[in-house]
Amino acid sequence: MSNSVSYRPKTGEIPTSPGVYRFRDPARRILYVGKAKNLRARLSNYFAPLESLHERTRRMVTTASSVEWTVVGSEFEALQLEFSWIKEFNPPFNVQFRDDKSYPYLAITLAEDVPRVFITRNHAIKGARYFGPYTKVWAIRETLDLLLKVFPMRSCTDSVYRRAEQTGRPCLLGQIGKCAAPCVGWISREDHKALSLDFSSFMAGNDSSFLNQLQSKMKAAAAEQDYETAAKYRDQLTALETVLSKNSIVLPDSIDADLFGIADDELAAAVQLFIVRGGRIRGVRSWVLDKELDLKLPELVETVIQNAYSDAAGEPLVPPRLVAVPALPEDTEGLERYLSQQRQAHGSAGRVEFRVPKRGDLAQLAETVLTNAKSSLASYKTRRSSDFVARSAALSDIQEALGMAEAPLRMECFDISHLSGTNIVASMVVFEDGLPRKDLYRRFSIAESADDTESIYQTLSRRLSRLTEDPESEAESAETEIAEAPRKRFAYRPNLLIVDGGQPQVQAAARVFRELGIPTSGEGSIALCGIAKRLEEIWLPDSDFPVILPRNSDALFLIQRIRDEAHRFAITFQRKKRKADITSVLSEIPGLGPARVAELLRHFGSVKHLKSASAEDLTEVKGIGESMAELIHSQLHPDSSS
């Protein structure tokens, strides 16, 4: 028996996000549906040595021929999607549920004089507003218990309510603060109705206003040294944050829609399709396209739509009335008319409508679809770059295209990053045998530069001047880089040096080669090229025309990947420097310590938002008073101070 199954995905391909996974047999039948808070950690358990697995698990894993997953926003959404698909597909290896034939809902009887909140499976109560459905009764009970601390409305039965009215004594919920007790007049019916409407509004998604109100009340009480009241608001705030999880996986029963998510780069696009029928996700499809042309998103959407509604034989499929897309196609009207005719040809009434979701549950689900598309694109790139045969072919094609004497087994790529000419940094990433060597990456700080070409010149002058150093002794000098770990083999010669940019950047790099006497061809040479982002052209020094590699070739894919990695590494370092820069400015303010600086950055989310904040906005941060806010604002905007 083999130690593991052949279809096991690479660990790096599996996301660490919450999600739902499905095992399928060779006939594409779903054998098992499961959910996970961390997909990578959960799925790794199934691919342990077969002899260590439980007999039933081993039988399921060996019966299956593939595994796939869908990323969602939270573990709560994963629970809902898992339960929906178990009900939908009845997988043979899942526990067979023989009770709980309907979903539990949270209902608020707003039509009554004294509204009541309770959990029910009856979806036909007149005048009630429903929230859900939910997959587990215990989950919604726990949610309701927490919310009653913030919205203490009536949750008792009619008989208990009448008994309390007759005796003049509230029930236990009133005595422990989980009911405002309208039955005995502790709150008027009008105020209780308003409380019920607030509860309903919160459950409908208007949560930010309630959180802001509680935060303001808590700060006001603390400022007045009413710490008991402040603690009560703090506990209510904690309760709201605990239950704050949007129900975007299960939509209203009336919704039939297809939701498309597209993640793309210059060479490929990953498409994710969620098929929603009756408010439930009935199916998921995903595929990857190789882009021959540089298509804009509306053009890409049009291409995807034209191919999505036909089967393998080219026969048209029936689209739903609503198609949610990330951007409207250029010929929206024509496509809507064409797909509407397809519906009519199959006996389905109604016109097809394209829509870009902007708000509400549909927009939240569209975000989930896009997240899965991005995950699919990342997995595709990982699989393609880890293919040894494809890497070998890519290196050979690069050697031939650039006229190199040997394959570029070691490539270095450089990129420049700055913000309006400030905090200029450069990155150097290293690929050996077509794979990244992150322990060999380098970062450069550039004190002053006129433009990107000057920055390229400075960076390569510092890097290439090290070629004559002894690799064993180079860790003794580190003035040109910032790094957390000791440097390794900085002086090793690359076979190919790539700069991010077109002919001007390549010419700046070639100037360094000439000044240092480094040949770009022949014995002891280092090949040099640049990649221009818009058309993915490869520029060589002293060449009037670029080298054009086929857009779907492994060679261009590898060069693009090393360029994107250099860009990512440079951006990360540049953001770190910006954050350190603002931190050093703020640390000079008397009374503003590291904890408050960290709270400021956490509250506003970015340096840009912090700098654009007014003094009044700054007072909303925990621990920042009016005088401190004015001081911070004047420090960040010295030109505006009088």
HUNOR-V334323 format. One record per pair of residues at least 12 apart in sequence whose C-alpha atoms are under 10 Angstrom apart, sorted by the first residue. I is the first residue (numbers start at 1). J is the second residue. Records with the same first field share a line. If there is no record, write none. Layout:
I = J ; J
This chain:
1 = 50 ; 51
2 = 49 ; 50 ; 51
3 = 47 ; 48 ; 49 ; 50 ; 51 ; 52
4 = 46 ; 47 ; 48 ; 49 ; 50 ; 51 ; 58 ; 61 ; 62
5 = 46 ; 47 ; 48 ; 49 ; 50 ; 58 ; 61 ; 62 ; 63 ; 64 ; 65 ; 66
6 = 62 ; 65 ; 66
7 = 47 ; 61 ; 62 ; 64 ; 65 ; 66 ; 67
8 = 43 ; 44 ; 46 ; 47 ; 61 ; 65 ; 66 ; 67
9 = 43 ; 44 ; 47 ; 66 ; 67 ; 68 ; 379 ; 383
10 = 40 ; 44 ; 379 ; 382 ; 383 ; 386
11 = 40 ; 41 ; 43 ; 44
12 = 40 ; 378 ; 379 ; 382 ; 383
13 = 40 ; 375 ; 376 ; 378 ; 379 ; 380 ; 381 ; 382 ; 383
14 = 38 ; 39 ; 40 ; 41 ; 43 ; 44 ; 68 ; 69 ; 375 ; 376 ; 378 ; 379
15 = 38 ; 39 ; 40 ; 41 ; 69 ; 70 ; 71 ; 372 ; 375 ; 376 ; 378 ; 379
16 = 36 ; 37 ; 38 ; 39 ; 40 ; 41 ; 42 ; 71
17 = 36 ; 37 ; 38 ; 39 ; 40 ; 41 ; 70 ; 71 ; 72 ; 73 ; 74 ; 75
18 = 35 ; 36 ; 37 ; 38 ; 39 ; 40 ; 42 ; 69 ; 70 ; 71 ; 72 ; 73 ; 74 ; 75 ; 76 ; 77 ; 78 ; 79
19 = 34 ; 35 ; 36 ; 37 ; 38 ; 39 ; 40 ; 69 ; 70 ; 71 ; 72 ; 73 ; 74 ; 75 ; 76 ; 77 ; 78 ; 79 ; 81 ; 82 ; 372
20 = 33 ; 34 ; 35 ; 36 ; 37 ; 38 ; 39 ; 68 ; 69 ; 70 ; 71 ; 72 ; 75 ; 77 ; 78 ; 79 ; 80 ; 81 ; 82 ; 83 ; 85
21 = 33 ; 34 ; 35 ; 36 ; 39 ; 42 ; 43 ; 67 ; 68 ; 69 ; 70 ; 71 ; 78 ; 82
22 = 34 ; 35 ; 64 ; 66 ; 67 ; 68 ; 69 ; 70 ; 82 ; 85 ; 91
23 = 60 ; 61 ; 63 ; 64 ; 65 ; 66 ; 67 ; 68 ; 69 ; 91 ; 93
24 = 60 ; 61 ; 63 ; 64 ; 65 ; 66 ; 67 ; 68 ; 91
25 = 60 ; 61 ; 62 ; 63 ; 64 ; 65 ; 66 ; 67
26 = 63 ; 64 ; 65 ; 66
27 = 64 ; 65
28 = 64 ; 65 ; 66
29 = 64 ; 89 ; 91 ; 92
30 = 64 ; 66 ; 67 ; 85 ; 86 ; 89 ; 90 ; 91 ; 92 ; 93
31 = 60 ; 61 ; 63 ; 64 ; 67 ; 89 ; 90 ; 91 ; 92 ; 93 ; 94
32 = 60 ; 61 ; 64 ; 67 ; 85 ; 86 ; 89 ; 90 ; 91 ; 92 ; 93 ; 94 ; 95
33 = 67 ; 68 ; 69 ; 81 ; 82 ; 83 ; 85 ; 86 ; 89 ; 90 ; 91 ; 92 ; 93 ; 94
34 = 69 ; 78 ; 79 ; 81 ; 82 ; 83 ; 85 ; 86 ; 94
35 = 69 ; 70 ; 71 ; 75 ; 76 ; 77 ; 78 ; 79 ; 80 ; 81 ; 82 ; 83
36 = 71 ; 74 ; 75 ; 78 ; 79 ; 82
37 = 71 ; 72 ; 74 ; 75 ; 76 ; 78 ; 79
38 = 71 ; 75
39 = 69 ; 70 ; 71
43 = 67 ; 69
46 = 58 ; 60 ; 61
47 = 61
50 = 62
56 = 93
57 = 93
59 = 93
60 = 92 ; 93
69 = 284 ; 372 ; 375 ; 376
70 = 272 ; 274 ; 284 ; 368 ; 369 ; 371 ; 372 ; 373 ; 375 ; 376
71 = 368 ; 369 ; 370 ; 371 ; 372 ; 373 ; 375
72 = 248 ; 249 ; 365 ; 367 ; 368 ; 369 ; 371 ; 372
73 = 245 ; 246 ; 247 ; 248 ; 249 ; 364 ; 365 ; 367 ; 368 ; 371
74 = 245 ; 246 ; 247
75 = 245
76 = 134 ; 135 ; 136 ; 139 ; 243 ; 245 ; 246 ; 247 ; 249
77 = 134 ; 135 ; 245 ; 246 ; 247 ; 248 ; 249 ; 250
78 = 135 ; 249
79 = 134 ; 135 ; 136 ; 139 ; 249
80 = 132 ; 133 ; 134 ; 135 ; 136 ; 247 ; 248 ; 249 ; 250 ; 280
81 = 134 ; 135 ; 248 ; 249 ; 250 ; 280 ; 281 ; 282
82 = 135
83 = 103 ; 134 ; 135 ; 136
84 = 103 ; 134 ; 135 ; 249 ; 250 ; 280 ; 281 ; 282
85 = 280 ; 281 ; 282 ; 283
87 = 101 ; 102
88 = 280 ; 281 ; 282 ; 283
89 = 282 ; 283
100 = 121 ; 135 ; 136 ; 137
101 = 121
102 = 120 ; 121 ; 122 ; 123 ; 133 ; 134 ; 135
103 = 120 ; 121 ; 122 ; 123 ; 132 ; 133 ; 134 ; 135 ; 136 ; 137
104 = 119 ; 120 ; 121 ; 122 ; 123 ; 131 ; 132 ; 133 ; 134 ; 135 ; 136 ; 137 ; 138 ; 140
105 = 118 ; 119 ; 120 ; 121 ; 122 ; 123 ; 129 ; 130 ; 131 ; 132 ; 133 ; 134 ; 135 ; 136 ; 137 ; 140
106 = 118 ; 119 ; 120 ; 121 ; 123 ; 128 ; 129 ; 130 ; 131 ; 132 ; 133 ; 134 ; 137 ; 140 ; 141 ; 143 ; 144 ; 203
107 = 119 ; 120 ; 121 ; 122 ; 123 ; 125 ; 127 ; 128 ; 129 ; 130 ; 131 ; 132 ; 200
108 = 125 ; 127 ; 128 ; 129 ; 130 ; 131 ; 153 ; 154 ; 155 ; 196 ; 197 ; 199 ; 200
109 = 125 ; 126 ; 127 ; 128 ; 129 ; 130 ; 196
110 = 126 ; 127 ; 128 ; 129 ; 193 ; 196 ; 197 ; 200
111 = 126 ; 127 ; 128 ; 129 ; 193
112 = 126 ; 127 ; 128 ; 193
113 = 189 ; 190 ; 192 ; 193
114 = 153 ; 154 ; 161 ; 182 ; 183 ; 188 ; 189 ; 190 ; 191 ; 192 ; 193 ; 196
115 = 128 ; 153 ; 154 ; 155 ; 189 ; 192 ; 193 ; 194 ; 195 ; 196 ; 197
116 = 128 ; 153 ; 154 ; 155 ; 156 ; 157 ; 158 ; 192 ; 193 ; 196
117 = 129 ; 130 ; 144 ; 148 ; 153 ; 154 ; 155 ; 156 ; 157 ; 196 ; 199 ; 200
118 = 130 ; 140 ; 141 ; 144 ; 154 ; 155 ; 156 ; 157
119 = 131 ; 137 ; 140 ; 141 ; 144 ; 155
120 = 133 ; 137
121 = 133 ; 137
129 = 200 ; 204
130 = 200 ; 203 ; 204
131 = 200 ; 203 ; 204 ; 247 ; 252
132 = 203 ; 247 ; 248 ; 249 ; 250 ; 251 ; 252
133 = 247 ; 249 ; 250 ; 251 ; 252
134 = 247 ; 250
139 = 243
140 = 243
142 = 243
143 = 239 ; 240 ; 242 ; 243 ; 244
144 = 243
145 = 178 ; 239
146 = 178 ; 235 ; 236 ; 238 ; 239 ; 240 ; 242 ; 243
147 = 178 ; 199 ; 202 ; 203 ; 236 ; 239 ; 240 ; 242 ; 243
148 = 173 ; 177 ; 178 ; 179 ; 180 ; 199 ; 236 ; 239
149 = 176 ; 177 ; 178 ; 179 ; 232 ; 235 ; 236 ; 237 ; 239 ; 240
150 = 177 ; 178 ; 179 ; 195 ; 199 ; 210 ; 214 ; 232 ; 233 ; 235 ; 236 ; 237 ; 238 ; 239 ; 240
151 = 177 ; 178 ; 179 ; 180 ; 192 ; 195 ; 196 ; 197 ; 198 ; 199 ; 200 ; 202 ; 236
152 = 173 ; 174 ; 177 ; 178 ; 179 ; 180 ; 181 ; 192 ; 195 ; 196 ; 199
153 = 173 ; 174 ; 177 ; 178 ; 179 ; 180 ; 181 ; 182 ; 187 ; 192 ; 193 ; 194 ; 195 ; 196 ; 197 ; 199
154 = 173 ; 174 ; 178 ; 179 ; 180 ; 181 ; 182 ; 183 ; 192 ; 193 ; 195 ; 196
155 = 173 ; 178 ; 179
156 = 171 ; 173 ; 179
160 = 183
161 = 181 ; 182 ; 183 ; 184
162 = 183
163 = 183
164 = 181 ; 182 ; 183 ; 184
165 = 181 ; 182 ; 183 ; 184 ; 185
166 = 183 ; 184
167 = 183 ; 184
168 = 183 ; 184 ; 185
169 = 181 ; 183 ; 184
170 = 182 ; 183 ; 184 ; 185 ; 186
171 = 183 ; 184
174 = 186
179 = 192
180 = 192 ; 195
198 = 210
202 = 240 ; 244
203 = 243 ; 244 ; 245 ; 246 ; 247
204 = 246 ; 247 ; 360 ; 361
205 = 244 ; 245 ; 246 ; 247 ; 360 ; 361
207 = 240 ; 241 ; 244 ; 246
208 = 244
210 = 237 ; 240
211 = 236 ; 237 ; 238 ; 240 ; 241
212 = 237 ; 620
213 = 233 ; 237
214 = 230 ; 232 ; 233 ; 234 ; 235 ; 236 ; 237 ; 240
215 = 230 ; 233 ; 234 ; 236 ; 237 ; 620 ; 622
216 = 233 ; 620
217 = 229 ; 230 ; 233 ; 234
218 = 230 ; 231 ; 232 ; 233 ; 234 ; 235 ; 236 ; 237
219 = 233 ; 234 ; 620 ; 622 ; 623
221 = 233
246 = 360 ; 361 ; 364
247 = 361 ; 364 ; 365
248 = 360 ; 361 ; 362 ; 363 ; 364 ; 365 ; 366 ; 367 ; 368
249 = 276 ; 279 ; 280 ; 281 ; 361 ; 362 ; 364 ; 365 ; 368
250 = 276 ; 278 ; 279 ; 280 ; 281 ; 361 ; 362 ; 365
251 = 276 ; 277 ; 278 ; 279 ; 280 ; 281 ; 361 ; 362 ; 365
252 = 277 ; 278 ; 279 ; 280 ; 361
253 = 276 ; 277 ; 278 ; 279 ; 280
254 = 277 ; 278 ; 279 ; 280
255 = 276 ; 277 ; 278 ; 279 ; 280 ; 320 ; 321 ; 322 ; 362
256 = 275 ; 276 ; 277 ; 278 ; 279 ; 280 ; 281 ; 319 ; 320 ; 321 ; 322 ; 323
257 = 274 ; 275 ; 276 ; 277 ; 278 ; 279 ; 280 ; 281 ; 319 ; 320 ; 321 ; 322 ; 323 ; 324 ; 352 ; 353 ; 354 ; 362
258 = 273 ; 274 ; 275 ; 276 ; 277 ; 281 ; 283 ; 284 ; 319 ; 320 ; 321 ; 322 ; 323 ; 324 ; 325 ; 354 ; 366
259 = 272 ; 273 ; 274 ; 275 ; 276 ; 284 ; 322 ; 323 ; 324 ; 325 ; 326 ; 355 ; 356 ; 357 ; 362 ; 363 ; 365 ; 366 ; 367 ; 368 ; 369 ; 370
260 = 272 ; 273 ; 274 ; 275 ; 285 ; 286 ; 301 ; 304 ; 305 ; 308 ; 323 ; 324 ; 325 ; 326 ; 327 ; 356 ; 366 ; 367 ; 369 ; 370 ; 373
261 = 273 ; 274 ; 286 ; 301 ; 324 ; 325 ; 326 ; 327 ; 366 ; 367 ; 368 ; 369 ; 370 ; 371 ; 372 ; 373 ; 374
262 = 286 ; 287 ; 288 ; 297 ; 300 ; 301 ; 304 ; 325 ; 326 ; 327 ; 369 ; 370 ; 371 ; 372 ; 373 ; 374 ; 376 ; 377
263 = 288 ; 297 ; 326 ; 369 ; 370 ; 371 ; 372 ; 373 ; 374 ; 375 ; 376 ; 377 ; 378
264 = 288 ; 289 ; 290 ; 291 ; 295 ; 296 ; 297 ; 300 ; 373 ; 374 ; 377
265 = 290 ; 291 ; 294 ; 295 ; 377 ; 560
266 = 290 ; 291 ; 292 ; 293 ; 294 ; 295 ; 533 ; 534 ; 535 ; 536 ; 551 ; 557 ; 560
267 = 289 ; 290 ; 291 ; 292 ; 293 ; 294 ; 295 ; 536 ; 550 ; 551 ; 552 ; 553 ; 556 ; 557 ; 560
268 = 288 ; 289 ; 290 ; 291 ; 292 ; 293 ; 294 ; 377 ; 380 ; 381 ; 551 ; 552 ; 557
269 = 287 ; 288 ; 289 ; 290 ; 291 ; 300 ; 304 ; 373 ; 374 ; 376 ; 377 ; 380
270 = 286 ; 287 ; 288 ; 289 ; 290 ; 370 ; 372 ; 373 ; 374 ; 375 ; 376 ; 377 ; 378 ; 379 ; 380
271 = 285 ; 286 ; 287 ; 288 ; 289 ; 301 ; 304 ; 308 ; 369 ; 370 ; 372 ; 373 ; 374 ; 376 ; 377
272 = 284 ; 285 ; 286 ; 287 ; 288 ; 368 ; 369 ; 370 ; 371 ; 372 ; 373 ; 374 ; 375 ; 376 ; 377
273 = 285 ; 286 ; 287 ; 308 ; 324 ; 325 ; 366 ; 369 ; 370 ; 372 ; 373
274 = 286 ; 324 ; 365 ; 366 ; 368 ; 369 ; 372
275 = 319 ; 320 ; 323
276 = 320 ; 322
277 = 320
284 = 369
285 = 308
286 = 372 ; 373 ; 376
287 = 373 ; 376 ; 377 ; 380
288 = 373 ; 376 ; 377 ; 380
289 = 304 ; 377 ; 552
290 = 551 ; 552 ; 553
291 = 551 ; 552
292 = 550 ; 551 ; 552
293 = 535 ; 551 ; 552
294 = 534 ; 535 ; 536 ; 551
296 = 327 ; 329
297 = 326 ; 327 ; 328 ; 329 ; 330
298 = 325 ; 326 ; 327 ; 328 ; 329 ; 330 ; 331 ; 332
299 = 327 ; 328 ; 329 ; 330 ; 331
300 = 327 ; 329 ; 330
301 = 325 ; 326 ; 327 ; 328 ; 329 ; 330
302 = 325 ; 327 ; 328 ; 329 ; 330 ; 331 ; 332 ; 335
303 = 329
304 = 329
305 = 323 ; 325 ; 329 ; 335 ; 339
306 = 335 ; 338 ; 339
309 = 339 ; 342
316 = 339 ; 342 ; 343 ; 345 ; 346
317 = 339 ; 342 ; 343 ; 346
318 = 339 ; 340 ; 341 ; 342 ; 343 ; 344 ; 345 ; 346 ; 347 ; 348
319 = 339 ; 340 ; 342 ; 343 ; 346 ; 348 ; 351 ; 352
320 = 339 ; 340 ; 343 ; 348 ; 349 ; 350 ; 351 ; 352 ; 353
321 = 336 ; 339 ; 340 ; 343 ; 348 ; 349 ; 350 ; 351 ; 352 ; 353 ; 354
322 = 336 ; 350 ; 351 ; 352 ; 353 ; 354 ; 355
323 = 336 ; 352 ; 353 ; 354 ; 355 ; 356 ; 357
324 = 353 ; 354 ; 355 ; 356 ; 357 ; 362 ; 363 ; 366
325 = 354 ; 355 ; 356 ; 357 ; 366
326 = 355 ; 356 ; 357 ; 358 ; 366 ; 367 ; 369 ; 370
327 = 354 ; 355 ; 356 ; 357
328 = 354 ; 355 ; 356
329 = 354
332 = 353 ; 354 ; 355
333 = 352 ; 353 ; 354
335 = 352 ; 353 ; 354
336 = 351 ; 352 ; 353 ; 354
337 = 351 ; 352 ; 353
338 = 351 ; 352
339 = 351 ; 352 ; 353
340 = 352 ; 353
381 = 557 ; 558 ; 561
384 = 554 ; 557 ; 558
385 = 434 ; 435 ; 436 ; 554 ; 557 ; 558 ; 561
386 = 434 ; 435
387 = 434
388 = 433 ; 434 ; 435
390 = 434 ; 553 ; 554 ; 555 ; 558
391 = 433 ; 434 ; 435 ; 554 ; 555 ; 557 ; 558
392 = 407 ; 409 ; 433 ; 434 ; 554 ; 555
393 = 553 ; 554 ; 555
394 = 407 ; 408 ; 434 ; 553 ; 554 ; 555 ; 556 ; 557 ; 558 ; 559
395 = 407 ; 408 ; 409 ; 433 ; 434 ; 554 ; 555 ; 558 ; 559
396 = 408 ; 409 ; 555
397 = 549 ; 553 ; 554 ; 555 ; 556
398 = 496 ; 549 ; 554 ; 555 ; 556 ; 558 ; 559
399 = 495 ; 496 ; 527 ; 555
401 = 538 ; 547 ; 548 ; 549 ; 555
402 = 496 ; 527 ; 528 ; 529 ; 538 ; 539 ; 540 ; 547
403 = 521 ; 527
404 = 495 ; 496 ; 520 ; 521 ; 522 ; 525 ; 526 ; 527 ; 528
405 = 495 ; 521 ; 522 ; 523 ; 525 ; 527
406 = 495
407 = 433 ; 495 ; 496
408 = 431 ; 432 ; 433 ; 434 ; 494 ; 495 ; 496 ; 497 ; 526 ; 527
409 = 431 ; 432 ; 433 ; 434 ; 435 ; 494 ; 495 ; 496
410 = 430 ; 431 ; 432 ; 433 ; 434 ; 435 ; 436 ; 437 ; 492 ; 493 ; 494 ; 495 ; 496 ; 497
411 = 429 ; 430 ; 431 ; 432 ; 433 ; 434 ; 435 ; 436 ; 493 ; 494 ; 495 ; 496 ; 497 ; 498 ; 526 ; 527 ; 528 ; 559 ; 562
412 = 427 ; 428 ; 429 ; 430 ; 431 ; 432 ; 436 ; 440 ; 441 ; 493 ; 494 ; 495 ; 496 ; 497 ; 498 ; 499 ; 528 ; 562 ; 563 ; 566
413 = 427 ; 428 ; 429 ; 430 ; 431 ; 441 ; 494 ; 496 ; 497 ; 498 ; 499 ; 500 ; 528 ; 529 ; 530 ; 531 ; 559 ; 562 ; 563 ; 564 ; 565 ; 566 ; 567
414 = 426 ; 427 ; 428 ; 429 ; 430 ; 442 ; 443 ; 456 ; 459 ; 460 ; 497 ; 498 ; 499 ; 500 ; 501 ; 530 ; 562 ; 563 ; 565 ; 566 ; 567 ; 569 ; 570
415 = 427 ; 428 ; 429 ; 443 ; 452 ; 455 ; 456 ; 459 ; 498 ; 499 ; 500 ; 501 ; 563 ; 564 ; 565 ; 566 ; 567 ; 568 ; 569 ; 570 ; 571
416 = 428 ; 444 ; 445 ; 446 ; 451 ; 452 ; 453 ; 455 ; 456 ; 459 ; 499 ; 500 ; 501 ; 566 ; 567 ; 569 ; 570 ; 571 ; 574
417 = 452 ; 455 ; 567 ; 568 ; 569 ; 570 ; 571 ; 572 ; 573 ; 574 ; 575
418 = 446 ; 452 ; 570 ; 571 ; 573 ; 574 ; 575 ; 577 ; 578
419 = 571 ; 574 ; 575 ; 578
421 = 448 ; 449 ; 450 ; 451 ; 452
422 = 446 ; 447 ; 448 ; 449 ; 574 ; 578
423 = 445 ; 446 ; 447 ; 448 ; 573 ; 574 ; 575 ; 576 ; 577 ; 578 ; 581
424 = 444 ; 445 ; 446 ; 447 ; 448 ; 449 ; 451 ; 452 ; 455 ; 570 ; 573 ; 574 ; 577 ; 578
425 = 443 ; 444 ; 445 ; 446 ; 447 ; 448 ; 455 ; 459 ; 481 ; 570 ; 571 ; 573 ; 574 ; 575 ; 577
426 = 442 ; 443 ; 444 ; 445 ; 446 ; 452 ; 455 ; 456 ; 458 ; 459 ; 460 ; 481 ; 566 ; 567 ; 569 ; 570 ; 571 ; 573 ; 574
427 = 441 ; 442 ; 443 ; 444 ; 445 ; 459 ; 481 ; 565 ; 566 ; 567 ; 568 ; 569 ; 570 ; 571 ; 572 ; 573 ; 574
428 = 440 ; 441 ; 442 ; 443 ; 444 ; 459 ; 460 ; 463 ; 497 ; 498 ; 499 ; 562 ; 563 ; 565 ; 566 ; 567 ; 569 ; 570
429 = 441 ; 442 ; 443 ; 498 ; 562 ; 563 ; 564 ; 565 ; 566 ; 567 ; 568 ; 569 ; 570
430 = 442 ; 494 ; 497 ; 562 ; 565 ; 566
431 = 494 ; 496 ; 558 ; 561 ; 562 ; 565
432 = 494 ; 495
434 = 555 ; 558 ; 559 ; 561 ; 562
435 = 558 ; 561 ; 562
436 = 561 ; 562 ; 565
439 = 485 ; 486 ; 487 ; 488 ; 489
440 = 486 ; 487 ; 488 ; 489 ; 490
441 = 483 ; 487 ; 488 ; 490 ; 566 ; 569
442 = 463 ; 480 ; 481 ; 482 ; 483 ; 487 ; 490 ; 566 ; 569 ; 570
443 = 459 ; 480 ; 481 ; 482 ; 483 ; 569 ; 570 ; 573 ; 574
444 = 458 ; 459 ; 462 ; 463 ; 479 ; 480 ; 481 ; 482 ; 483 ; 570 ; 573
445 = 459 ; 479 ; 480 ; 481 ; 482 ; 573 ; 574 ; 577
446 = 458 ; 459 ; 480 ; 481
452 = 501 ; 504 ; 505 ; 508
453 = 501 ; 503 ; 504 ; 505 ; 506 ; 507 ; 508 ; 509
454 = 505 ; 508 ; 509
455 = 505 ; 508 ; 509
456 = 499 ; 500 ; 501 ; 504 ; 505 ; 506 ; 507 ; 508 ; 509 ; 512
457 = 505 ; 506 ; 507 ; 508 ; 509 ; 510 ; 511 ; 512 ; 513
458 = 508 ; 509 ; 512
459 = 480 ; 509 ; 512
460 = 497 ; 499 ; 508 ; 509 ; 510 ; 511 ; 512 ; 513
461 = 509 ; 511 ; 512 ; 513 ; 515 ; 516
462 = 480 ; 481 ; 512
463 = 480 ; 490 ; 491
464 = 490 ; 491 ; 492 ; 493 ; 512 ; 513 ; 516 ; 518
465 = 491 ; 512 ; 513 ; 516
466 = 490 ; 491 ; 492 ; 493
467 = 489 ; 490 ; 491 ; 492 ; 493 ; 494 ; 518
468 = 491 ; 492 ; 493
469 = 489 ; 490 ; 491 ; 492
470 = 489 ; 490 ; 491 ; 492
471 = 487 ; 488 ; 489 ; 490 ; 491 ; 492
472 = 487 ; 488 ; 489 ; 490 ; 491
473 = 487 ; 488 ; 489 ; 491
474 = 486 ; 487 ; 488 ; 489 ; 490 ; 491
475 = 487 ; 488 ; 489 ; 490
482 = 573
493 = 524 ; 525 ; 526
494 = 525 ; 526 ; 527 ; 528
495 = 520 ; 524 ; 525 ; 526 ; 527 ; 528
496 = 520 ; 525 ; 526 ; 527 ; 528 ; 529
497 = 509 ; 520 ; 526 ; 527 ; 528 ; 529 ; 530
498 = 527 ; 528 ; 529 ; 530 ; 531 ; 538 ; 539 ; 540 ; 559 ; 562 ; 563 ; 566
499 = 528 ; 529 ; 530 ; 531 ; 532 ; 539 ; 563 ; 566
500 = 529 ; 530 ; 531 ; 532 ; 533 ; 538 ; 560 ; 562 ; 563 ; 564 ; 566 ; 567
501 = 529 ; 530 ; 531 ; 532 ; 533 ; 534 ; 536 ; 537 ; 538 ; 539 ; 563
502 = 529 ; 530 ; 531 ; 532 ; 533 ; 534 ; 536 ; 537 ; 538 ; 539 ; 540 ; 546
503 = 529 ; 530 ; 531 ; 532 ; 537 ; 538 ; 539 ; 540 ; 541 ; 542 ; 543 ; 544 ; 545 ; 546
504 = 530 ; 539 ; 541
505 = 529 ; 530 ; 531 ; 532 ; 539 ; 541
506 = 528 ; 529 ; 530 ; 531 ; 539 ; 540 ; 541 ; 542 ; 543
507 = 528 ; 529 ; 530 ; 539 ; 540 ; 541 ; 542 ; 543
508 = 541
509 = 528 ; 529 ; 530 ; 541
510 = 528 ; 529 ; 540 ; 541 ; 542
511 = 541
513 = 525 ; 526 ; 528
520 = 540 ; 541
527 = 540 ; 541
528 = 540 ; 541
529 = 541 ; 546 ; 547
530 = 546 ; 559 ; 563
531 = 546 ; 547 ; 556 ; 559 ; 560 ; 563
532 = 546 ; 560 ; 563
533 = 560 ; 563 ; 564
535 = 548 ; 551
536 = 548 ; 549 ; 550 ; 551 ; 556 ; 557 ; 559 ; 560
537 = 549 ; 551 ; 556
538 = 556 ; 559
575 = 606 ; 607
578 = 606 ; 607 ; 608
579 = 601 ; 606 ; 607 ; 608
580 = 607
581 = 607
582 = 597 ; 601 ; 607 ; 610 ; 611 ; 636
583 = 597 ; 598 ; 600 ; 601 ; 607
584 = 597
585 = 597 ; 632 ; 635 ; 636
586 = 600 ; 631 ; 632 ; 635 ; 636
588 = 632 ; 635
589 = 628 ; 631 ; 632 ; 635
590 = 628 ; 631 ; 632
591 = 628
592 = 623 ; 624 ; 628 ; 632
595 = 623
596 = 621 ; 622 ; 623 ; 624
599 = 621 ; 622 ; 623 ; 624
600 = 618 ; 620 ; 621 ; 622 ; 623 ; 624
601 = 621
602 = 621
603 = 618 ; 620 ; 621 ; 622
604 = 617 ; 618 ; 621
610 = 633 ; 636
611 = 632 ; 633 ; 636 ; 637
612 = 633 ; 636 ; 637
613 = 633 ; 636
614 = 629 ; 630 ; 632 ; 633
615 = 627 ; 628 ; 629 ; 630 ; 631 ; 632 ; 633 ; 634
616 = 629 ; 630 ; 633
617 = 629 ; 633
618 = 630 ; 632 ; 633
